[in-house]
Amino acid sequence: MRLPTLVVLAGFTIVLALVPRSAFAYIDPGTGSFLFQSVVAVVIGAGFLVRTSWSRIRERFKRLFGPRRDV
């Protein structure tokens, strides 16, 4: 039985991520501000997405949790 390629690649990726290795690197001040800007952009983008599609989200929750009409 052969494993799908995606499963094998995912396994290798997980193993490589968990193996400790030395990194001779530093984080300069620009990296911190870039990470901060990225987090702010994700939060604002998620808020915009929820705001623009709020009516669809509300209707879906009404259908899921609202009273059932068995006709």
C-alpha positions as a Markdown table, in Angstrom:
| # | Residue | x | y | z |
|---|---|---|---|---|
| 1 | Met | 0.0 | 0.0 | 0.0 |
| 2 | Arg | 1.5 | 3.4 | -1.1 |
| 3 | Leu | 1.0 | 6.5 | 1.0 |
| 4 | Pro | -0.2 | 9.6 | -0.9 |
| 5 | Thr | 2.5 | 12.1 | -1.7 |
| 6 | Leu | 0.9 | 14.8 | 0.4 |
| 7 | Val | 0.9 | 12.7 | 3.5 |
| 8 | Val | 4.6 | 11.9 | 3.1 |
| 9 | Leu | 5.5 | 15.6 | 2.5 |
| 10 | Ala | 3.4 | 16.6 | 5.5 |
| 11 | Gly | 5.3 | 14.0 | 7.7 |
| 12 | Phe | 8.7 | 15.3 | 6.5 |
| 13 | Thr | 7.7 | 18.9 | 7.2 |
| 14 | Ile | 6.6 | 18.1 | 10.7 |
| 15 | Val | 9.8 | 16.1 | 11.4 |
| 16 | Leu | 12.0 | 18.9 | 10.1 |
| 17 | Ala | 10.0 | 21.5 | 12.1 |
| 18 | Leu | 10.5 | 19.6 | 15.3 |
| 19 | Val | 14.3 | 18.9 | 14.9 |
| 20 | Pro | 16.3 | 21.5 | 16.8 |
| 21 | Arg | 19.1 | 23.2 | 15.0 |
| 22 | Ser | 21.3 | 26.2 | 15.6 |
| 23 | Ala | 20.5 | 29.5 | 13.9 |
| 24 | Phe | 23.0 | 32.3 | 13.9 |
| 25 | Ala | 20.6 | 35.1 | 13.3 |
| 26 | Tyr | 19.3 | 38.3 | 14.8 |
| 27 | Ile | 16.1 | 40.3 | 14.8 |
| 28 | Asp | 16.6 | 43.9 | 13.9 |
| 29 | Pro | 14.1 | 46.6 | 14.9 |
| 30 | Gly | 12.5 | 46.7 | 11.5 |
| 31 | Thr | 11.4 | 43.1 | 11.9 |
| 32 | Gly | 9.4 | 43.9 | 15.0 |
| 33 | Ser | 7.5 | 46.7 | 13.3 |
| 34 | Phe | 6.9 | 44.5 | 10.3 |
| 35 | Leu | 5.4 | 41.8 | 12.5 |
| 36 | Phe | 3.3 | 44.4 | 14.3 |
| 37 | Gln | 2.0 | 45.8 | 11.0 |
| 38 | Ser | 1.2 | 42.3 | 9.8 |
| 39 | Val | -0.9 | 41.5 | 13.0 |
| 40 | Val | -2.7 | 44.8 | 12.7 |
| 41 | Ala | -3.5 | 44.2 | 9.0 |
| 42 | Val | -4.9 | 40.7 | 9.8 |
| 43 | Val | -7.1 | 42.1 | 12.6 |
| 44 | Ile | -8.4 | 45.0 | 10.5 |
| 45 | Gly | -8.9 | 42.7 | 7.5 |
| 46 | Ala | -10.9 | 40.2 | 9.6 |
| 47 | Gly | -13.0 | 43.0 | 11.0 |
| 48 | Phe | -13.7 | 44.3 | 7.5 |
| 49 | Leu | -14.6 | 40.8 | 6.3 |
| 50 | Val | -17.1 | 40.3 | 9.1 |
| 51 | Arg | -18.6 | 43.8 | 8.7 |
| 52 | Thr | -19.2 | 43.3 | 4.9 |
| 53 | Ser | -20.7 | 39.9 | 5.2 |
| 54 | Trp | -22.5 | 40.3 | 8.6 |
| 55 | Ser | -26.0 | 39.8 | 7.1 |
| 56 | Arg | -24.9 | 36.4 | 5.6 |
| 57 | Ile | -23.3 | 35.4 | 8.8 |
| 58 | Arg | -26.4 | 36.3 | 10.8 |
| 59 | Glu | -28.8 | 34.5 | 8.4 |
| 60 | Arg | -26.7 | 31.4 | 8.6 |
| 61 | Phe | -26.8 | 31.4 | 12.4 |
| 62 | Lys | -30.5 | 32.0 | 12.3 |
| 63 | Arg | -31.0 | 29.0 | 10.1 |
| 64 | Leu | -28.7 | 26.8 | 12.3 |
| 65 | Phe | -30.0 | 27.8 | 15.8 |
| 66 | Gly | -33.5 | 29.3 | 15.0 |
| 67 | Pro | -36.8 | 27.5 | 15.5 |
| 68 | Arg | -37.4 | 24.7 | 13.2 |
| 69 | Arg | -40.4 | 24.8 | 10.8 |
| 70 | Asp | -41.3 | 21.2 | 10.0 |
| 71 | Val | -43.8 | 21.4 | 7.2 |
